[in-house]
Amino acid sequence: MSQTKILLIDDDASLLRLLSIRLTAAGYVVETASSGRQALGKMPICQPHLIITDLRMEGMDGMALFDEVHARYPSLPVIILTAHGSIPDAVAATRKGVFSYLTKPFDSKQLLDNINAAQRHSGQSQSDDVISDDQTWRRGIITASPVMDELLKQAWRMAQADVSILIQSESGTGKELLAQAIHAAGPRAEKPFVAINCAAIPEALLESELFGHRKGAFTGADRNHIGLFETANSGTLFLDEIGDMPLEFQAKLLRVLQEGEVRPVGVTQPIPVDVRIISATHTDLEAAIETRTFREDLYYRLNVVMLELPVLADRCEDIANHFLSQLQRRSSSCVARSFSREAMELLMAAPWPGNIRQLLNVVEQVAVLTTSPLVSASLVQKALRGKTKEVLPLGEAQSQFERDYLVQIMQMTRGNVCQAARLARRNRTDFYKLLHRHQLEPALFRHS
């Protein structure tokens, strides 16, 4: 059974040490930070199950830290401690999503009770044991990325709820693998998992494919055909590229989801079905609703909860090394064992419009061509055919961001320096210096 990891943040060193001793004695693994910025830097490494932070701290305070944490790890519970508590402050904090708000002084039992409640509320007391000790449900997904690990924790919790899930991501990022993992983690794991690509089935055949048909229902129907809804009964039906489903058919699918029954073509009596729906798309369905190419009522049926797969750039290193290991096991002639540092930098800087399929193609090419255990940068460059994006030095990237920011804010204010300085929260003299540094004249924006 895995231990709960707590990240404890306080700029009071003596209180930080005291709380750390108490929580360690209670059986928790405790990591400490003396500031919000330090805590954010430690999170990807220690990957805590819970955060406990002081409210009043120099620089980034507890609520600002919560906002950053909640944006990156929305399911991670946060407990805030303060010596200056008030009811309005507590109400405001809990409305934003803070799990609990404790006023100092508090006794150890009160804090431990809140920690236990946070674990139960987030499902960590069960889910993290499964995630850490039993990897079979996610065996097809290879990653060491903190972003992907957080998404998999969310996926496990969603799987237990047995609700409809919409997976949003670019093509080729592993949507079906994630759907299979959710199915394997949920209560329907022993039942069928059935997948269909809605973009690959002609509109005329989609109804028969999903709902089935009876012999003689139409020309060419020379035998009964069981639809995918019936095939997946009691299990999971994965509807890939749901955004490409014809608008006319969306109403029929919505009726099935609402009524829990299908009517095969050529049959008058409906057949009850019980399936969990996981759908996926690379398109922006909310934009499709605006253009009336996707039904809003169907969208909310499918999107009870949403998961967004991170782009390949966030986990390129893990997947490239995994592919290389697979090739080694499959072929004794593959001498490649790892990528050189420069080669991996090129892979991580590539744009990857073809996502995982394109990465696999590149890894296969360099594995065949290399004659040494270490894959060189020149081989990767050749396989990428020059399709790498430049990684700017930090100073240049900061300067470019600063210039773009100034241009944007000056356009917003139509060249009004006083207003722009207020929005940027800088005094006017400093703001003029920034404009001068980037050779930006306010007059240029007054008539833009």
Backbone torsions as a table, in degrees:
resi	resn	phi	psi	omega
1	MET	NA	129.9	-177.2
2	SER	-77.9	150.7	177.9
3	GLN	-89.5	149.2	177.5
4	THR	-74.7	130.1	179.1
5	LYS	-100.1	127.4	-178.6
6	ILE	-117.2	131.6	172.5
7	LEU	-100.3	118.6	-174.1
8	LEU	-109.4	126.3	-175.9
9	ILE	-125.4	125.8	175.9
10	ASP	-162.3	138.9	178.8
11	ASP	-87.6	0.4	173.2
12	ASP	-93.2	105.1	-173.1
13	ALA	-60.0	-40.0	-177.4
14	SER	-68.5	-40.9	178.8
15	LEU	-69.3	-37.0	178.3
16	LEU	-60.8	-44.1	179.7
17	ARG	-65.9	-42.7	-179.0
18	LEU	-63.0	-47.6	180.0
19	LEU	-64.7	-37.6	179.2
20	SER	-62.7	-42.2	178.4
21	ILE	-62.9	-44.6	-178.9
22	ARG	-63.0	-44.1	-177.3
23	LEU	-72.6	-35.9	176.1
24	THR	-64.1	-41.2	177.7
25	ALA	-63.6	-27.8	179.4
26	ALA	-81.9	-1.1	174.6
27	GLY	101.9	8.1	-179.5
28	TYR	-94.4	152.5	171.7
29	VAL	-90.1	119.7	-171.3
30	VAL	-114.5	129.5	171.3
31	GLU	-115.6	139.0	-176.2
32	THR	-116.9	156.1	174.6
33	ALA	-146.0	145.1	-177.3
34	SER	-97.2	0.3	178.5
35	SER	-155.6	162.8	178.6
36	GLY	-64.2	-40.5	-179.7
37	ARG	-63.2	-41.6	178.8
38	GLN	-64.7	-37.8	179.0
39	ALA	-62.8	-43.6	179.8
40	LEU	-63.1	-34.7	178.0
41	GLY	-69.8	-30.8	-178.0
42	LYS	-83.0	-23.8	-171.8
43	MET	-58.3	-45.3	-179.7
44	PRO	-63.0	-23.4	-177.4
45	ILE	-88.5	-50.2	-176.7
46	CYS	-83.7	-21.3	177.4
47	GLN	45.7	67.9	-176.0
48	PRO	-71.1	158.5	173.7
49	HIS	-90.8	-16.8	-174.5
50	LEU	-156.1	145.9	175.8
51	ILE	-119.0	133.7	172.6
52	ILE	-122.0	120.2	-174.8
53	THR	-134.4	146.4	171.9
54	ASP	-71.2	153.5	179.9
55	LEU	-83.5	-52.6	-175.7
56	ARG	-90.0	107.9	176.9
57	MET	-139.9	153.8	176.8
58	GLU	-65.4	146.0	-179.8
59	GLY	74.1	-115.3	-179.7
60	MET	-81.2	117.9	179.4
61	ASP	-84.3	179.3	-174.5
62	GLY	-61.9	-38.0	-179.7
63	MET	-72.2	-37.7	176.6
64	ALA	-65.0	-39.1	176.0
65	LEU	-63.3	-43.0	178.1
66	PHE	-58.1	-44.3	-179.5
67	ASP	-58.0	-43.4	179.5
68	GLU	-65.3	-45.1	-178.7
69	VAL	-64.3	-44.7	-176.8
70	HIS	-64.6	-33.3	178.6
71	ALA	-68.9	-35.5	-176.6
72	ARG	-91.3	-37.4	-175.6
73	TYR	-131.8	75.7	-171.3
74	PRO	-61.9	-22.2	-178.0
75	SER	-94.3	1.3	-177.3
76	LEU	-83.7	119.4	-178.1
77	PRO	-74.0	144.0	-179.4
78	VAL	-127.3	128.7	174.6
79	ILE	-109.8	130.0	-178.4
80	ILE	-108.9	133.9	177.8
81	LEU	-110.1	140.0	179.2
82	THR	-152.5	147.0	174.3
83	ALA	-94.5	-0.4	-175.7
84	HIS	-125.8	43.1	-173.8
85	GLY	-74.9	150.1	173.0
86	SER	-145.7	158.2	-179.0
87	ILE	-61.9	-45.5	178.3
88	PRO	-59.6	-39.0	178.4
89	ASP	-63.0	-43.4	-179.2
90	ALA	-64.3	-42.3	179.3
91	VAL	-63.2	-44.4	-179.9
92	ALA	-62.6	-40.3	-179.0
93	ALA	-66.4	-45.6	-178.3
94	THR	-69.2	-29.9	176.4
95	ARG	-66.3	-32.4	178.8
96	LYS	-76.3	-17.1	178.3
97	GLY	121.0	0.1	175.4
98	VAL	-63.6	133.4	-174.9
99	PHE	-66.8	-49.2	177.2
100	SER	-151.9	165.3	-168.9
101	TYR	-138.9	103.4	-175.0
102	LEU	-105.2	134.8	179.2
103	THR	-95.7	130.3	176.5
104	LYS	-73.6	146.5	-4.8
105	PRO	-79.3	147.4	175.6
106	PHE	-131.3	153.8	179.1
107	ASP	-89.4	164.5	-176.0
108	SER	-61.2	-37.7	-178.6
109	LYS	-62.2	-40.3	179.9
110	GLN	-62.3	-42.3	179.3
111	LEU	-67.0	-44.5	-179.7
112	LEU	-63.5	-37.7	176.7
113	ASP	-61.4	-41.4	179.0
114	ASN	-67.0	-38.0	178.2
115	ILE	-63.9	-45.8	178.9
116	ASN	-61.9	-40.7	179.4
117	ALA	-65.3	-38.9	179.2
118	ALA	-64.3	-39.0	178.3
119	GLN	-64.6	-44.6	179.8
120	ARG	-64.6	-41.5	-177.3
121	HIS	-64.2	-39.5	-177.3
122	SER	-88.4	-6.9	179.4
123	GLY	80.1	10.7	-175.3
124	GLN	-69.4	-30.2	-176.9
125	SER	-60.8	-23.7	176.8
126	GLN	-107.2	-48.5	-167.7
127	SER	-66.6	-39.6	-175.6
128	ASP	-70.1	-28.1	174.4
129	ASP	-63.0	-42.9	-179.0
130	VAL	-68.0	-43.3	-178.0
131	ILE	-63.2	-39.5	-175.7
132	SER	-84.8	-32.9	-172.6
133	ASP	-100.5	-29.4	-177.1
134	ASP	-126.1	100.6	-175.5
135	GLN	-92.7	3.5	-172.1
136	THR	-62.4	-34.5	-176.9
137	TRP	-65.2	-25.2	-176.4
138	ARG	-119.4	25.2	-172.2
139	ARG	-64.1	-22.9	-179.7
140	GLY	-81.4	-7.3	-175.7
141	ILE	-109.1	115.9	-177.8
142	ILE	-104.6	120.6	178.4
143	THR	-164.9	149.9	168.3
144	ALA	-124.2	12.9	-177.4
145	SER	-76.2	127.9	176.8
146	PRO	-58.1	-36.2	179.2
147	VAL	-63.4	-44.0	-179.6
148	MET	-70.5	-36.9	177.4
149	ASP	-62.6	-40.4	177.8
150	GLU	-63.6	-41.4	179.4
151	LEU	-63.9	-38.3	179.9
152	LEU	-68.1	-34.2	174.9
153	LYS	-63.1	-43.9	177.2
154	GLN	-62.0	-41.7	-178.8
155	ALA	-61.7	-40.2	-179.8
156	TRP	-63.7	-43.6	-179.8
157	ARG	-65.1	-40.0	178.0
158	MET	-64.9	-35.9	-179.8
159	ALA	-61.2	-37.0	-178.8
160	GLN	-68.6	-28.4	-177.6
161	ALA	-77.6	-15.6	177.1
162	ASP	56.9	41.9	178.9
163	VAL	-107.1	166.5	176.4
164	SER	-70.1	139.1	-176.2
165	ILE	-127.7	137.4	173.7
166	LEU	-110.4	124.7	177.9
167	ILE	-102.4	121.2	-178.1
168	GLN	-110.2	124.0	175.4
169	SER	-173.3	170.1	177.4
170	GLU	-69.6	159.5	177.0
171	SER	-64.2	140.7	175.8
172	GLY	83.2	15.8	-179.8
173	THR	-100.0	-0.4	175.3
174	GLY	100.7	34.7	-178.3
175	LYS	-64.0	-41.6	-179.0
176	GLU	-68.7	-36.1	176.0
177	LEU	-60.7	-41.2	178.5
178	LEU	-66.6	-40.6	177.9
179	ALA	-61.8	-41.6	178.0
180	GLN	-64.3	-37.4	178.5
181	ALA	-65.7	-41.5	178.2
182	ILE	-62.7	-43.6	178.0
183	HIS	-59.8	-44.8	-177.9
184	ALA	-67.2	-26.3	-178.7
185	ALA	-87.2	-13.5	-172.9
186	GLY	-96.3	-179.1	-177.5
187	PRO	-70.6	-10.4	-179.7
188	ARG	-100.6	15.8	-172.2
189	ALA	-56.5	-32.7	-177.7
190	GLU	-84.5	-3.7	-179.3
191	LYS	-99.1	173.8	-174.2
192	PRO	-66.3	146.9	167.5
193	PHE	-114.9	118.4	-175.8
194	VAL	-122.9	131.1	-178.0
195	ALA	-119.4	145.0	174.6
196	ILE	-142.8	137.7	175.0
197	ASN	-94.6	109.0	-174.9
198	CYS	-64.8	-23.6	-179.8
199	ALA	-80.8	-17.2	-175.0
200	ALA	-93.0	-9.4	-177.4
201	ILE	-102.7	124.9	176.6
202	PRO	-57.0	145.4	-176.4
203	GLU	-54.8	-37.8	-177.0
204	ALA	-66.3	-25.2	-177.3
205	LEU	-100.9	-7.4	-173.4
206	LEU	-63.8	-42.0	-179.2
207	GLU	-63.8	-44.3	179.2
208	SER	-65.6	-38.3	-177.9
209	GLU	-66.9	-41.6	-177.3
210	LEU	-84.3	-40.8	-173.4
211	PHE	-101.8	-18.7	-178.9
212	GLY	90.1	173.3	175.2
213	HIS	-151.6	164.4	177.9
214	ARG	-107.5	154.2	-179.0
215	LYS	-54.1	130.8	179.1
216	GLY	84.3	3.0	-178.3
217	ALA	-65.8	-29.0	177.9
218	PHE	-158.3	169.5	-178.2
219	THR	-59.9	126.2	-179.2
220	GLY	97.0	-10.9	178.3
221	ALA	-82.7	81.2	-174.1
222	ASP	-91.5	2.4	176.1
223	ARG	-159.3	163.8	177.6
224	ASN	-67.8	144.5	179.0
225	HIS	-131.3	121.4	178.0
226	ILE	-82.6	126.9	-178.5
227	GLY	-75.7	167.9	-176.0
228	LEU	-68.5	-27.9	175.9
229	PHE	-62.4	-44.8	178.3
230	GLU	-68.3	-38.7	179.1
231	THR	-61.6	-36.2	-178.4
232	ALA	-90.1	7.1	-175.7
233	ASN	-52.5	131.8	-176.9
234	SER	75.7	-4.0	-179.7
235	GLY	-115.7	-140.3	-175.3
236	THR	-124.2	135.4	173.9
237	LEU	-112.3	121.1	-179.4
238	PHE	-101.6	115.6	-179.5
239	LEU	-102.2	95.4	-178.6
240	ASP	-81.8	148.2	-178.4
241	GLU	51.5	50.2	-179.4
242	ILE	-63.0	-25.3	179.9
243	GLY	-66.7	-16.9	179.6
244	ASP	-95.8	5.3	178.2
245	MET	-68.8	132.9	-179.8
246	PRO	-56.3	140.7	-177.0
247	LEU	-57.7	-40.1	-177.5
248	GLU	-63.7	-33.0	-178.1
249	PHE	-80.5	-21.9	-178.1
250	GLN	-58.9	-35.7	179.1
251	ALA	-64.5	-37.2	179.1
252	LYS	-68.1	-41.2	177.8
253	LEU	-64.7	-41.5	179.2
254	LEU	-59.3	-42.1	-179.7
255	ARG	-63.2	-40.2	178.1
256	VAL	-63.1	-43.3	-179.1
257	LEU	-66.8	-35.7	-179.6
258	GLN	-72.9	-41.1	-172.4
259	GLU	-95.4	-16.2	179.8
260	GLY	67.4	32.9	178.6
261	GLU	-152.7	150.1	178.9
262	VAL	-118.0	156.2	176.6
263	ARG	-125.9	101.2	178.5
264	PRO	-57.7	150.8	178.2
265	VAL	-60.5	128.0	-179.8
266	GLY	91.0	5.7	-179.9
267	VAL	-120.1	138.9	-179.1
268	THR	-92.9	-29.3	-177.5
269	GLN	-94.8	129.9	179.6
270	PRO	-71.6	157.0	179.5
271	ILE	-116.4	122.1	179.8
272	PRO	-67.2	139.5	177.4
273	VAL	-135.9	148.4	178.2
274	ASP	-129.2	98.5	-179.2
275	VAL	-130.7	150.0	170.2
276	ARG	-92.9	133.5	-179.0
277	ILE	-101.9	123.2	166.8
278	ILE	-117.7	122.6	-179.2
279	SER	-118.7	161.2	-178.0
280	ALA	-145.8	151.8	179.3
281	THR	-157.0	151.3	172.0
282	HIS	-101.8	-4.8	-177.6
283	THR	-95.5	160.4	176.8
284	ASP	-84.6	100.5	-175.4
285	LEU	-68.7	-30.8	178.2
286	GLU	-65.4	-38.0	175.4
287	ALA	-67.8	-36.7	178.2
288	ALA	-65.3	-33.4	175.9
289	ILE	-64.1	-42.0	179.6
290	GLU	-61.7	-36.4	-179.1
291	THR	-90.6	5.8	176.6
292	ARG	62.7	32.9	174.6
293	THR	-105.4	-2.9	175.2
294	PHE	-142.8	137.0	-175.5
295	ARG	-74.6	132.6	-179.8
296	GLU	-67.5	-39.2	-178.7
297	ASP	-66.4	-35.9	176.8
298	LEU	-69.1	-38.3	179.2
299	TYR	-56.4	-45.5	-177.7
300	TYR	-74.8	-21.8	172.3
301	ARG	-70.2	-40.6	-177.5
302	LEU	-80.4	-35.1	-173.2
303	ASN	-99.8	62.3	171.4
304	VAL	-68.6	-44.0	169.9
305	VAL	-136.9	152.3	-178.2
306	MET	-122.5	143.3	172.0
307	LEU	-120.8	133.6	177.6
308	GLU	-113.1	113.1	179.0
309	LEU	-70.2	132.4	177.6
310	PRO	-66.7	153.4	179.9
311	VAL	-68.7	162.1	-175.0
312	LEU	-60.6	-32.6	-177.9
313	ALA	-57.9	-27.5	-178.2
314	ASP	-77.9	-13.1	-177.2
315	ARG	-144.0	26.6	-175.8
316	CYS	-61.6	-43.3	-174.5
317	GLU	-61.9	-45.6	-179.7
318	ASP	-59.2	-47.2	-173.3
319	ILE	-71.1	-39.3	179.1
320	ALA	-61.9	-44.3	178.9
321	ASN	-65.8	-35.9	178.2
322	HIS	-65.5	-44.8	178.4
323	PHE	-60.7	-41.5	-179.9
324	LEU	-63.6	-40.5	177.6
325	SER	-63.8	-39.3	177.9
326	GLN	-61.8	-43.2	-179.7
327	LEU	-64.5	-36.6	177.8
328	GLN	-62.0	-42.9	-178.3
329	ARG	-69.1	-33.3	-176.2
330	ARG	-79.7	-29.9	-172.8
331	SER	-133.4	124.4	178.0
332	SER	-72.2	-16.8	-179.9
333	SER	-82.2	-8.6	179.9
334	CYS	-80.7	110.5	-177.6
335	VAL	-93.3	-12.3	-177.7
336	ALA	-66.7	133.3	179.8
337	ARG	-117.2	-29.3	-179.7
338	SER	-162.5	171.2	178.1
339	PHE	-98.5	143.6	172.6
340	SER	-67.0	161.0	-179.2
341	ARG	-58.3	-42.6	-179.8
342	GLU	-66.7	-36.3	178.8
343	ALA	-65.8	-42.3	179.5
344	MET	-66.8	-35.7	176.9
345	GLU	-61.5	-39.2	177.3
346	LEU	-64.7	-42.7	178.7
347	LEU	-61.8	-42.9	-177.2
348	MET	-71.7	-21.4	-179.9
349	ALA	-92.7	-7.3	-177.6
350	ALA	-73.6	149.2	-177.0
351	PRO	-74.3	-28.9	178.1
352	TRP	53.1	57.9	175.3
353	PRO	-63.3	-25.8	178.7
354	GLY	-91.0	3.6	176.7
355	ASN	53.2	-138.0	-169.7
356	ILE	-62.6	-37.5	-179.4
357	ARG	-62.5	-41.1	179.3
358	GLN	-67.2	-40.8	178.7
359	LEU	-62.6	-43.2	178.2
360	LEU	-59.7	-41.7	179.2
361	ASN	-60.5	-43.1	-179.8
362	VAL	-66.6	-43.9	-179.6
363	VAL	-62.9	-40.6	178.7
364	GLU	-63.2	-41.1	179.5
365	GLN	-61.0	-49.9	-175.4
366	VAL	-70.6	-30.1	179.0
367	ALA	-67.2	-35.9	179.1
368	VAL	-72.4	-38.5	-171.9
369	LEU	-85.1	-25.9	-174.9
370	THR	-70.6	145.0	178.2
371	THR	-114.3	6.4	179.8
372	SER	-131.4	161.3	-179.2
373	PRO	-63.8	-24.0	-177.9
374	LEU	-103.8	118.5	179.7
375	VAL	-72.6	126.8	-175.9
376	SER	-84.9	161.3	178.0
377	ALA	-65.8	-34.7	-177.6
378	SER	-64.6	-36.7	177.5
379	LEU	-66.9	-41.7	178.6
380	VAL	-64.5	-41.8	178.9
381	GLN	-59.9	-41.3	179.7
382	LYS	-66.3	-42.5	-179.8
383	ALA	-66.6	-33.0	179.0
384	LEU	-79.4	-13.5	-179.6
385	ARG	54.9	40.3	176.2
386	GLY	78.5	5.7	-176.0
387	LYS	-86.2	60.5	176.0
388	THR	-116.2	151.6	178.0
389	LYS	-103.2	144.4	-176.6
390	GLU	-72.1	132.3	173.3
391	VAL	-96.4	113.2	-175.7
392	LEU	-73.5	148.2	169.6
393	PRO	-59.4	152.4	-174.6
394	LEU	-55.9	-46.4	-178.1
395	GLY	-61.1	-41.6	179.6
396	GLU	-68.0	-39.7	178.7
397	ALA	-64.6	-40.8	178.4
398	GLN	-64.4	-41.6	179.6
399	SER	-64.4	-41.1	179.5
400	GLN	-64.8	-42.7	178.0
401	PHE	-62.5	-43.5	-178.2
402	GLU	-61.0	-44.1	-179.9
403	ARG	-64.0	-46.4	179.7
404	ASP	-61.6	-38.1	178.9
405	TYR	-63.7	-44.8	-179.8
406	LEU	-63.8	-41.8	178.3
407	VAL	-61.2	-44.4	-178.4
408	GLN	-63.4	-45.6	-176.1
409	ILE	-71.5	-31.1	176.6
410	MET	-72.4	-33.5	174.8
411	GLN	-66.6	-40.2	179.8
412	MET	-61.1	-39.4	-175.8
413	THR	-96.9	5.6	179.9
414	ARG	53.1	42.8	175.0
415	GLY	81.6	8.0	179.0
416	ASN	-80.9	101.7	-173.4
417	VAL	-65.4	-39.4	179.7
418	CYS	-61.2	-46.5	179.8
419	GLN	-66.0	-41.7	179.4
420	ALA	-63.4	-41.1	179.0
421	ALA	-63.2	-38.9	177.8
422	ARG	-64.2	-43.3	179.5
423	LEU	-63.7	-36.9	-179.3
424	ALA	-82.5	-6.6	-178.9
425	ARG	57.7	45.3	175.0
426	ARG	-128.2	152.2	175.8
427	ASN	-73.5	159.9	-170.8
428	ARG	-63.1	-37.4	-179.6
429	THR	-62.5	-46.7	178.6
430	ASP	-62.6	-38.0	-178.2
431	PHE	-66.5	-40.0	175.9
432	TYR	-60.7	-38.9	179.2
433	LYS	-63.5	-39.1	177.9
434	LEU	-64.5	-42.9	178.7
435	LEU	-62.2	-42.3	-179.3
436	HIS	-65.2	-38.7	-179.7
437	ARG	-60.0	-35.1	-178.2
438	HIS	-101.1	9.9	176.3
439	GLN	56.2	45.4	178.6
440	LEU	-106.9	120.3	-179.2
441	GLU	-96.1	124.6	179.2
442	PRO	-54.9	-33.2	-178.0
443	ALA	-61.4	-27.2	-179.4
444	LEU	-64.5	-25.1	-174.2
445	PHE	-97.8	-9.8	-173.9
446	ARG	-72.4	-22.6	-179.3
447	HIS	-120.3	16.8	-177.4
448	SER	-79.7	NA	NA
